[in-house]
Amino acid sequence: MSTYRDLAHRGSARATVLKTIGTRERRSHLTAPRVPTVGIDIGGTKVMAGVVDADGVILEKIRTETPDKSKSPKVVEDTICELVLDLSDRHDVHAVGIGAAGWVDADRSKVLFAPHLAWRNEPLRDAVAARLAVPVLVDNDANTAAWAEWRFGAGRGEDHLVMITLGTGIGGAILEDGHVKRGKYGVAGEFGHMQVVPGGHRCPCGNRGCWEQYSSGNALVREARELAAADSPVAHSLIDRVGGNVGDITGPLITELARDGDAMCVELFQDIGQWLGVGIANLAAALDPSCFVIGGGVSAADDLLIGPARDAFRRHLTGRGYRPEARIVKAQLGPEAGMVGAADLARLVARRFRRANRRRLERHERYERYAQAILNPSTARPTQEP
């Protein structure tokens, strides 16, 4: 793939290619070219990149830590480009999709705000595309994960799907009839900041009582640490496990103990599961989807979390008993969902790039034939008599 690397660093030629790409509208995934693309999932701690085929199969995956300290846009863009160029040495890459943990504008070109990175109204798509000879698509990471689950995972066959990602906070996405609903300004799906408890826990967003303060990885760890710090008798097994260092209590540790039957950890999952069900019932009243897909790191607890969520959903659903109930299922693609979805969405913009390249090659071939005919008239194809 030396040609790809050469193109990626050739200024004038690169600019010509990118100008032919321009802004394109969505194409159906059913007619998108079946070509390999790269998906990038970028967050505050890691950057994961993978080559994904048209069936959602990951052909190769690499990851690195998100550049520390400054986490400036330039440093993060350098990391993205290095990963793409690395993969392009072994794969024929036709487009790049980036799932960013932040608010992305409706044009999917700028990251308006990212809580863990120095992106403020950052033109990420154009900045990366200016350094690579392939089209680039940028979207919110929850949107890309939801797209992957709809295409290849737990949401296949659903016409109206809502995805909820439970990690440090709560993210979300809405899909209707094969389209991601991004809203007028591109920031739809920020379910975690619905206020469910007036005057409740302070949220980093600046408000109080946001949903993610009661049903998220942060909520799980906060409650466990508070019990441990108070030296609660119900937390002694957890305290013993971390040697009395309350700061060492993590979500994966709580999950492990809950699976082993620790009563307090099971109860913590029941609490955040109930809050999850309350929020889902509110979303059902507003959006009426056929399926809720629960993803993110906290969903690894499986029925310890989703069981209580289903129970609370049925208790709080408006019109319960007189309306169909949406399914609540766990996501299937795990931590690779955002990367797979970003790659698949990028495939929708690959077609125009391929056509532009083909037209450039055809023009070049015609010019070469014309030049050859001028320089060597004797070798030109004779004109047939009528």
N, C-alpha and C positions, 0 to 999 in steps of 0.2 A: 504493500500500500504506500510505497514511496511517493507515487503521484499525488495521492491525497494529501500527504504531509507537505509536499511542495506547493500545492494549491493553497493550503491553509496559511502559508506564509508569503504568498505572492500578492502584493498590494493591489496593483491595478487590475489584474485578472480576477482577483477575489471580488473587488468592488463591482466589476461587470456582472459576475455571476449573481451576486446578491441583489443587484438592482433588478434583474429579471425575475426574481422570486416575488418580491413585493408582498402585499397583504392579501391573503386568500381567505375565502369563506370556507366554512366547514364542508367537508365531503363525507358522505356516508362511509362508515367503516366497511360496508359490504363491497364498495367499489375502490377502496384504497389499494394501492399497489402492495403486493405481498413481498416486501423487501425488508431486510434487517434494518433496524433503527436502534439508536442508543437512548436509554432512559436514565435520567439523573434524579436521584432523590437527595435533596440537600436540607440539612437541619442545623441545629446549633452545635452538634457534636460530631456528626459524621457526614461524609459525602459518599454515596453509593452510586455506581454506574454499572450498567449492564447492556449487552447486546441482546435484543429480544426479537424473535421471529414473528411472523404474522399470526401464529397460533398461541402467542403468549408464552412460548418456551424461552427460558433464559439460556442463551448460548454461551455466554461468559459473563462473569460478574467480578468487579473489583471495587474496593472501598478504601477510603483513607479518612483520617480525622479532619474535621473542619479546621482550617488554619486558625491557630490560637491568637491570643493577644488582641490585635487590632480587628481581625475579621473584616477588614476593609473590603469594599466591592472589588477592587482590583485583585487582591489576594485570592478571594474566593473564585473570581472568574479565571484566574490563572490555574487554579486547581481543577475546575471543570474542564478547561481546554486540555490540560495535561492528560486527564483520564480519557477524554474522547480520542485524542491522538494516539494514546497507548492502545486503546481498543481497535482503532482504525488500522493499525499495523497488521492485525490478524483477521479483520472482518471488513466487508464492503459496507460501509455505513452510508445511509441515504438521508438521514435526518436525525435531529437531536431534540428530545423532549425533556424539559426540566420541571420537576415538581418542587416548588419552593414553599417552605414553611412561613407563610406570610400572606398578606393581602395582595392580590394581583389584579390589575385593572381589567376592564371588560375587553380590551383589545388583546389581552394576554401578551403584553410587551413590557410593562413596567411592574416592578414590585413596589407597591405603594408604601408598605411597612412590613418589616420582619422583626419580631420581638427578640430574636437571638442573634441577629446579624446587623451590620451597619448599612442596611438597605432602607433608604428613605426616598421614595419616588425614583427608584433606580431603574434605568432603561436596560434591564438585564438581557432581554432578547437581542436587541441590536448590538449590545456590547460583545456578546458571545458570538453572534453571527458575523460580526466584523472580523473575527479571528478564525472562523472555520468556513470551509467551502461547501457547507450544507445548510439547509434551512433549520431554524431553531424555533421551538414553541415553548412558552412558559405558562405554567398554570399553578394554582394552589395545590399543595400536596394532598389534601383531602379529596379534591376533585379528581386528581389522577388515580388515587387509590379506589375511589368509587367507580370510576370508569373501568378499571381493571377487574373489580369484582363483578360488575355488570357484564363485561365481555367474557371473562374466563372463570369466574369464581362463584360465590354464593348467590349472586344476584342475577345469574343467567335466566333469561326468559321473563324477567319482570319489566312491566311497562312503567311503573312508578316506584322508584326506589329512593330511600334515604339512607345515607351512610353516616354513622357516628364513629369517630375515631377517639378512643380513650387512651391518652398518653399522659404527659405532664399536665395537659389541660384537656379540653374537648374541642375537636374540630368536626366538620360535617360537610356534606355535599348532597345535592338533590339532582336526580336524573328523572326526566320524563320523556318517554317515547324516544329514547336513544340520544337525548340532548342533555348536557350538563346545564343546569339553570344557575347562571352566575349573577343574575340581577343587573340592574341598570348600570351600576358602577363596578361590577365584578366581585363584590365582597359578600355575596349571599352564602349562607351555610355556616355562619359563625354562631352556631347554636350554644357554644359554651358560655356565651356572655348574655344569654337570656337571664333576667333576674327572677329567681324563684323564691328568695327569702328576703323581703325588705329589711334593710338594716343588718344583713347577715355578715358573713366573713368578708373581709376586704379582699378584693381581687387585684392582681397586678394591672388590670386594665383601668383601674381608678374607681370602679364602682363597687358596691357591696352586694353580696347575696347572689353572685352569678352561679349558674348551674354547675360550672366546672369546679367550684369551691366545695361541692358536695358529692360529686361523682366523677372522680378522675384519679390519676396516679398521685398527684399532689395531695388530694383529700385523703386518700388511703394512708399515705405515709404520715401526714400531719396528725391524724387521729391516733395512729399507732405510737408515734413519738410522744404525744401528749400523755397517753396512758402510761408509757414507760417512764417518762420524766416524773410523773406523779407517784411512781413506784406502786402502781395498782397491782393487787394480787393476781388479777386475771392476765397481767402482762409478764409474769415472772419467767415463763418459758422463752418469751421473746427477749427479755433482758438478759437471760443467761446465754442465749444464742449469740448475742453481740458483745458479751463480756462487760455489760454495763455501759457500753458506749452508745448512747441513744442516737448519735449522729450516724451510726453505721446501719440503722434500720432502713431498708430499701423496699421498694415494691416487690421485686422478685423474691426477696426473703419472706415477706408476708405471704405471698402466693404459695411458696414452698411449704410453709408451716400450715397454711390453711388446707392444702392437699393432704398433709399428714394428719389432719384432724384437730389442730389446735383450735380450741373453742373461741378464743378471742379473735383470732385472725379470720375464722369463718364468719363471726359476727360482723367484723368490719366489712367484709365483702357483701354481707346481707344489707348493711346500711347503704353502701354506695350503689348496690344493685337496686334497692328500693328507690333511691333518688334518680337513678337512671330510668327506671320505669315511669316515674312521675313526668320526667322531661319528655320521654317518648310519647306519653299520652297527650301532652300539650302539642307536640309536633303533629301527631295524628289528627288532632282537632283542626290544626291549621292547614295541613298539606294532604291528608288522607292518602298516604301511599299504600301500596300492597305489601311492601317488605321493608324492614329495617335491618341493615347489616351493621354489626358491631365489630369494629376493628381496633387497631392500636395495641400497644403493649399490655394494657390492663386486661384486654380480652383473653389473654392466655389463661386466665383463671377459669374459663369455660363456664360450666353450669353453676359454679360457686357464685358467679356474677350474674349470668344471663337468666338463671332460674328465678332469683328474687326479682329481677327486672321484669320478667314476664308476668309474675304474680302482681306486682305493683301496677303494671300497665293495665291489666284487666280490671283492677279495682278503681283506677282513676280515669279510664277511658270515657269520654263523653258519649252518652247514648249506649252504654254497655248493655249487651243483651239484645239490642235492636239493630245492630249494624255489623257488617263483616269486620273481623279483626285482622290487622296486618300481622304478617309473620315477623318474628324477631329471631335472627340467625347470626351465628358467628361468621366472621369473614374467613375465607379459605386460603388466601394467598399470603398471609403472614406479613412480615416486614418488607417483603419485596413488592407489595401491591402498588405502592406509589411509583416505584421505578418502572414496573411493567406497564402501568397505565400511562405514564409519561411517554414511554416509547411507542405505545400503540396510538396515542393521540398525535404524536409526531408523524406517524405514518400517513395521516390524513393530509399533511402538507408536503409530503415527499413527491407527489405526482407532478406538481408544477415544476419542481426542481429538475426532475428527470426529463420532462418535456423541453425545458429551456436548454438543458445540456445537449439533448438530441438535436435541437434546432441549431445550436452553435456548431456542433460537429458537422451537420449537413451543410451549413453555410461555408464552413472551412473546407469541406471536401469539394464543393462546387467551385470555390475560389482556386483551389489547387488544380482542378481540372482545367479551369479557364487559363490560369497562368501557364500550365503545361502546354496548352494549345497555342498560346501566343509565342512561347519560347521555341516550341518544336512543332511547327505547322504540319510537317510531314507525318507526325505520329497521331495527329488528330483524326477522329473517326470521319470517314468520308460521308458527304451528304448524298443520300440516295436520290436518284432521278425520279421525278413524279411519273 
